Amino acid sequence: MTYFWAFVVGGLLCTLAQLVLDLTPPRFTQGHVMVLFVVLGAIAGGLGVYRPLVELAGAGATIPLPGFGFALVEGAMKGAPQGLAGILTGGLAATALGLTVAVLGGLLTALLFNPKG
């Protein structure tokens, strides 16, 4: 059932993102949708709404962009007892692997492929 819920929740999140892109004015770009979903994930994580979704769907909820916002908030909340520095570093520590993979993936792609002019 874990795979089923991961597929359903991840698919619904991606479908929602596509609907936002399709149904909003053209000036609402993919970047806007990415930021919107990260912020919504952070808000839902801060309110305690996203945790049950993560427990139900696993990677179906943590891999899409709202999961990144959720991870930032979770890390910041874990670091909060250490003060402002803990809040800032907690979010970065919680998302360090994802950020590293994204940067290295972008670097590898840039090295292997030529951009179209």
C-alpha positions as CSV (number, residue, x, y, z in Angstrom):
1,M,0.0,0.0,0.0
2,T,3.0,2.3,0.5
3,Y,3.7,2.4,-3.2
4,F,0.1,3.0,-4.0
5,W,-0.2,6.0,-1.7
6,A,3.2,7.3,-2.9
7,F,2.0,7.1,-6.5
8,V,-1.4,8.7,-5.7
9,V,-0.1,11.6,-3.5
10,G,2.9,12.3,-5.8
11,G,0.7,12.2,-8.8
12,L,-1.9,14.5,-7.3
13,L,0.7,17.0,-6.3
14,C,2.2,17.0,-9.8
15,T,-1.3,17.2,-11.3
16,L,-2.1,20.2,-9.1
17,A,1.1,21.9,-10.2
18,Q,0.2,21.3,-13.9
19,L,-3.3,22.7,-13.3
20,V,-1.9,25.8,-11.8
21,L,0.4,26.3,-14.8
22,D,-2.5,25.7,-17.3
23,L,-5.2,27.7,-15.6
24,T,-3.2,30.9,-14.6
25,P,-2.2,33.8,-16.7
26,P,0.9,33.3,-19.0
27,R,3.0,35.6,-16.7
28,F,2.7,32.9,-14.0
29,T,5.8,30.9,-14.9
30,Q,7.2,27.5,-13.9
31,G,9.4,29.4,-11.4
32,H,6.4,30.9,-9.8
33,V,4.8,27.5,-9.4
34,M,8.0,26.0,-7.9
35,V,8.2,28.8,-5.3
36,L,4.5,28.6,-4.6
37,F,4.7,24.8,-3.9
38,V,7.8,25.1,-1.7
39,V,6.1,27.9,0.3
40,L,2.9,25.9,0.6
41,G,4.8,22.9,1.8
42,A,6.6,25.0,4.4
43,I,3.4,26.5,5.6
44,A,1.7,23.0,5.7
45,G,4.7,21.6,7.6
46,G,4.7,24.5,10.1
47,L,1.0,23.9,10.8
48,G,1.5,20.2,11.2
49,V,-0.6,19.3,8.2
50,Y,2.1,17.9,6.0
51,R,3.5,15.3,8.5
52,P,0.5,12.9,8.2
53,L,0.8,13.1,4.4
54,V,4.5,12.2,4.6
55,E,3.7,9.3,6.9
56,L,1.0,8.1,4.5
57,A,2.7,8.5,1.2
58,G,6.5,8.5,2.0
59,A,8.4,9.6,-1.0
60,G,5.2,10.5,-2.8
61,A,5.0,13.5,-0.4
62,T,8.7,14.2,0.3
63,I,10.1,14.1,-3.3
64,P,7.8,16.8,-4.9
65,L,8.5,20.5,-4.2
66,P,6.2,20.8,-1.2
67,G,8.4,18.2,0.5
68,F,11.4,20.5,0.1
69,G,9.5,23.3,1.9
70,F,8.4,20.8,4.6
71,A,12.0,19.6,5.1
72,L,13.2,23.2,5.5
73,V,10.7,23.8,8.2
74,E,11.3,20.5,10.0
75,G,15.1,21.2,10.0
76,A,14.5,24.8,11.2
77,M,12.2,23.6,14.0
78,K,14.8,21.0,15.2
79,G,17.5,23.7,15.2
80,A,15.3,26.3,17.0
81,P,16.4,25.4,20.5
82,Q,19.9,26.6,19.5
83,G,18.6,30.1,18.6
84,L,18.7,31.9,15.3
85,A,21.8,30.1,14.0
86,G,20.1,26.8,14.7
87,I,17.1,27.8,12.8
88,L,19.1,28.9,9.8
89,T,21.5,25.9,9.8
90,G,18.8,23.4,10.6
91,G,16.9,24.0,7.4
92,L,20.1,23.8,5.4
93,A,21.2,20.6,7.1
94,A,17.9,19.0,6.5
95,T,18.0,19.7,2.8
96,A,21.7,19.5,2.1
97,L,21.5,16.2,0.3
98,G,18.8,17.4,-2.1
99,L,20.6,20.6,-2.8
100,T,23.9,18.7,-3.4
101,V,22.3,16.3,-5.9
102,A,20.6,19.2,-7.8
103,V,23.9,21.1,-8.1
104,L,25.9,18.1,-9.1
105,G,23.2,17.0,-11.5
106,G,23.2,20.4,-13.1
107,L,27.0,20.4,-13.4
108,L,27.0,17.0,-14.9
109,T,24.3,17.9,-17.4
110,A,26.2,21.1,-18.4
111,L,29.4,19.1,-18.9
112,L,27.8,16.3,-21.0
113,F,25.4,18.2,-23.2
114,N,25.7,21.3,-25.4
115,P,23.0,23.9,-25.0
116,K,20.9,24.8,-28.0
117,G,21.5,28.3,-29.4
